[in-house]
Amino acid sequence: MNKSDLKRDYYMLKGPLAKKGYDWWWHSLTAYNKKTGEERPFFIEYFVCNPALAEEEPTLGQLPENQKTGKKP
C-alpha cells in the first residue's frame, strides 16, 4: 500500500473509463485536535469531468429524465 506508483496519479479519462465522463478521487486522512489530542478521520473527495464529452448546455445528471435517456453530466 505504501509503495509509490506514479501511474496512479494520472487522470484516467481515456479508453473505457472516458465513457463514464468523470474521474473520481478521494483521500482519507486523520487530523488531531491541538488542545485535546482527539483523533478525527476526514476525507477530501473531488471529480474531474471529461471535457471531450461536453455539450453546449450543462447536463444535470441527477434529473430523472436525463437518467432514463442515459444523458451524462
GROMACS elastic network, one bead per residue, 0.5 to 0.9 nm:
[ bonds ]
;  ai    aj funct       b0    kb
    1     4     6  0.82564   500
    4     8     6  0.87825   500
    5     8     6  0.57881   500
    5     9     6  0.77021   500
    6     9     6  0.53944   500
    6    10     6  0.73277   500
    7    10     6  0.54920   500
    7    11     6  0.88367   500
    8    11     6  0.81118   500
    8    12     6  0.88043   500
    9    12     6  0.89696   500
   11    14     6  0.81280   500
   11    23     6  0.68536   500
   11    48     6  0.83248   500
   12    15     6  0.81088   500
   12    17     6  0.63284   500
   12    18     6  0.71047   500
   12    22     6  0.84854   500
   12    23     6  0.63305   500
   13    16     6  0.82640   500
   13    17     6  0.56582   500
   13    19     6  0.79746   500
   13    20     6  0.83498   500
   13    21     6  0.72582   500
   13    22     6  0.67791   500
   13    23     6  0.64309   500
   13    48     6  0.86865   500
   13    49     6  0.83761   500
   13    50     6  0.63157   500
   14    17     6  0.57193   500
   14    19     6  0.79768   500
   14    50     6  0.89874   500
   15    18     6  0.55864   500
   15    19     6  0.75532   500
   16    19     6  0.57477   500
   16    20     6  0.77570   500
   17    20     6  0.56950   500
   17    21     6  0.75035   500
   17    22     6  0.79804   500
   17    23     6  0.80438   500
   18    21     6  0.54095   500
   18    22     6  0.70075   500
   18    23     6  0.82902   500
   18    50     6  0.68713   500
   18    52     6  0.85939   500
   18    53     6  0.85933   500
   19    22     6  0.81935   500
   19    50     6  0.86799   500
   19    53     6  0.82032   500
   20    23     6  0.81438   500
   20    50     6  0.84650   500
   20    72     6  0.79251   500
   21    48     6  0.85040   500
   21    49     6  0.58337   500
   21    51     6  0.80860   500
   21    52     6  0.82886   500
   21    53     6  0.65098   500
   21    54     6  0.88778   500
   21    72     6  0.72418   500
   21    73     6  0.74514   500
   22    47     6  0.64348   500
   22    48     6  0.54013   500
   22    50     6  0.53989   500
   22    73     6  0.88072   500
   23    46     6  0.83846   500
   23    47     6  0.56050   500
   23    48     6  0.50545   500
   23    49     6  0.64857   500
   23    50     6  0.77128   500
   24    45     6  0.75187   500
   24    46     6  0.60108   500
   24    48     6  0.65783   500
   24    49     6  0.87907   500
   25    44     6  0.83419   500
   25    45     6  0.58387   500
   25    46     6  0.55838   500
   25    47     6  0.64488   500
   25    48     6  0.84792   500
   26    43     6  0.66864   500
   26    44     6  0.54186   500
   26    46     6  0.63323   500
   26    47     6  0.88063   500
   27    42     6  0.85416   500
   27    43     6  0.54380   500
   27    44     6  0.53054   500
   27    45     6  0.65771   500
   28    41     6  0.72342   500
   28    42     6  0.60120   500
   28    44     6  0.67022   500
   28    45     6  0.87763   500
   29    40     6  0.85833   500
   29    41     6  0.57572   500
   29    42     6  0.54512   500
   29    43     6  0.57362   500
   29    44     6  0.80683   500
   30    39     6  0.66805   500
   30    40     6  0.56227   500
   30    42     6  0.60592   500
   30    43     6  0.82697   500
   31    38     6  0.82251   500
   31    39     6  0.57946   500
   31    40     6  0.53659   500
   31    41     6  0.62390   500
   31    42     6  0.75078   500
   32    35     6  0.87753   500
   32    36     6  0.80990   500
   32    37     6  0.54538   500
   32    38     6  0.54266   500
   32    40     6  0.62459   500
   32    41     6  0.87554   500
   33    36     6  0.55243   500
   33    38     6  0.51998   500
   33    39     6  0.66701   500
   33    40     6  0.79609   500
   34    37     6  0.56321   500
   34    38     6  0.80295   500
   35    38     6  0.82051   500
   36    39     6  0.88771   500
   48    51     6  0.89911   500
   49    52     6  0.88411   500
   49    53     6  0.84386   500
   49    54     6  0.86594   500
   49    73     6  0.82965   500
   50    53     6  0.58637   500
   50    54     6  0.72581   500
   51    54     6  0.51644   500
   51    55     6  0.88539   500
   52    55     6  0.88595   500
   53    72     6  0.85907   500
   53    73     6  0.85530   500
   54    57     6  0.82200   500
   54    58     6  0.78652   500
   54    59     6  0.88596   500
   54    73     6  0.80293   500
   55    58     6  0.67254   500
   55    59     6  0.78995   500
   55    73     6  0.89868   500
   58    73     6  0.68898   500
   59    62     6  0.88923   500
   59    63     6  0.88796   500
   59    66     6  0.78866   500
   59    71     6  0.75320   500
   59    72     6  0.66897   500
   60    63     6  0.59878   500
   60    66     6  0.72591   500
   60    71     6  0.87077   500
   60    72     6  0.76781   500
   60    73     6  0.56215   500
   61    64     6  0.80170   500
   61    65     6  0.88050   500
   61    66     6  0.58012   500
   61    67     6  0.63377   500
   61    70     6  0.86352   500
   61    71     6  0.67905   500
   61    72     6  0.54099   500
   62    65     6  0.86321   500
   62    66     6  0.70785   500
   62    67     6  0.66509   500
   62    72     6  0.89205   500
   62    73     6  0.84626   500
   63    66     6  0.53889   500
   63    67     6  0.63174   500
   63    68     6  0.88003   500
   64    67     6  0.50246   500
   64    68     6  0.61209   500
   64    69     6  0.87073   500
   65    68     6  0.51918   500
   65    69     6  0.63873   500
   65    70     6  0.85784   500
   65    71     6  0.85103   500
   66    69     6  0.53037   500
   66    70     6  0.59791   500
   66    72     6  0.71850   500
   66    73     6  0.88269   500
   67    70     6  0.50208   500
   67    71     6  0.62009   500
   67    72     6  0.76254   500
   68    71     6  0.77890   500
   69    72     6  0.89702   500
